[in-house]
Amino acid sequence: NNGAAGNMNTTAAVSADTCGGPTRGLCNADRLCICRSGWTGPHCLVPAGFDPVQYDRKDGFEDLEFTGPLLSFSGLTVGLGVMSFLVLFAPTMRRHMDNWKPV
């Protein structure tokens, strides 16, 4: 049923008071609802309308809901600077510590 006036919903037998009321639909002699324009469903309770949701769109990387590490240029610069300092400064500290004697 497309919800247009005069189309019958044949999915449920109903009584006169279960067709959504006189503004939504009427019960016929076979106890089936005839929905008025703008309403659909077995009891004329569902507004007939347009659903803008795209259910069959292609999957993409964003569908994984994964957020990778946030790296910035300044963060990389600081990290490389610290590592360079430690690599260059470690041998100097080692030489000083090898000659150290407790007082």
Buried (B, 14 or more C-beta within 10 A) or exposed (E): BEBEEEEEBEEEEBEEEBBBEEEBBBBEEEEBBBBBEBBBBBBBBBEBEEEEEEEEEEEEEEEEEEEEEEEEEEEEEEEEEEEEEEEEEEEEEEEEEEEEEEE
